[in-house]
Amino acid sequence: MGNPQKTLWHIFIEECKLCLVDICTPLIAVARWLRRHIRK
């Protein structure tokens, strides 16, 4: 199997990436929406 700690770390990093995507996607959408309305 290899180093179990390394595997846990890899899973942890993957989970963090998914969380960041979940957080960033709506933020980017809101930022685009705001920019569009501020220009008008």
trRosetta pair geometry for C-beta under 8 A, 3 or more apart (Angstrom, degrees):
i j d omega theta_ij theta_ji phi_ij phi_ji
1 4 6.6 26 121 -75 128 78
1 7 7.3 -42 163 -39 101 147
2 6 6.4 -64 132 59 112 129
2 7 6.9 127 82 -46 105 105
3 6 3.9 73 87 2 110 113
3 7 7.0 177 95 -12 61 81
4 7 5.5 -52 -154 34 40 114
4 8 6.4 41 150 -19 69 103
5 8 5.7 -52 -150 36 35 112
5 9 6.3 38 150 -22 66 105
6 9 5.6 -53 -149 35 31 115
6 10 6.4 36 150 -23 64 104
7 10 5.6 -52 -151 33 32 114
7 11 6.5 32 151 -17 65 104
8 11 5.7 -54 -150 36 33 111
8 12 6.2 37 150 -23 66 106
9 12 5.5 -53 -148 35 31 116
9 13 6.4 32 153 -20 65 104
10 13 5.8 -53 -150 34 30 111
10 14 6.5 31 151 -19 63 106
11 14 5.7 -55 -150 36 32 113
11 15 6.4 34 151 -20 65 105
12 15 5.8 -55 -151 34 30 112
12 16 6.5 32 151 -20 64 105
13 16 5.6 -53 -150 34 32 114
13 17 6.5 37 151 -23 64 102
14 17 5.7 -50 -152 31 32 114
14 18 6.7 32 151 -17 64 103
15 18 5.8 -55 -153 36 33 111
15 19 6.4 33 150 -19 66 106
16 19 5.6 -55 -148 37 33 112
16 20 6.2 34 154 -21 67 105
17 20 5.8 -54 -149 35 30 112
17 21 6.5 31 152 -20 64 104
18 21 5.7 -53 -150 34 32 112
18 22 6.4 33 151 -20 65 106
19 22 5.6 -55 -150 36 33 113
19 23 6.3 26 154 -15 67 107
20 23 5.8 -58 -146 40 31 107
20 24 5.7 21 160 -14 69 115
21 24 6.0 -58 -132 43 26 104
21 25 6.0 34 168 -31 64 107
22 25 6.5 -45 -139 22 19 111
22 26 7.9 6 166 0 50 101
23 26 7.3 -77 -172 40 28 95
23 27 6.5 19 149 -15 66 120
24 27 5.4 -66 -148 42 36 115
24 28 5.9 36 159 -23 74 105
25 28 6.1 -55 -148 33 26 108
25 29 6.6 25 154 -17 61 108
26 29 5.4 -55 -146 38 37 115
26 30 6.2 38 155 -20 69 104
27 30 5.8 -55 -148 37 30 110
27 31 6.2 32 152 -21 65 107
28 31 5.6 -53 -146 36 31 114
28 32 6.4 33 154 -19 64 104
29 32 5.9 -54 -151 35 29 111
29 33 6.4 30 152 -19 63 108
30 33 5.6 -56 -148 37 32 113
30 34 6.2 32 155 -20 67 106
31 34 5.8 -53 -146 36 29 111
31 35 6.3 32 155 -22 63 107
32 35 5.7 -54 -148 34 29 113
32 36 6.4 32 153 -22 63 106
33 36 5.8 -56 -153 33 29 113
33 37 6.5 17 155 -10 64 110
34 37 6.0 -66 -149 43 30 104
34 38 5.9 30 157 -23 70 110
35 38 5.9 -54 -140 35 27 111
35 39 6.6 34 158 -25 61 104
36 39 6.2 -55 -159 26 26 113
36 40 7.3 16 150 -9 59 105
37 40 5.9 -56 -154 38 39 107
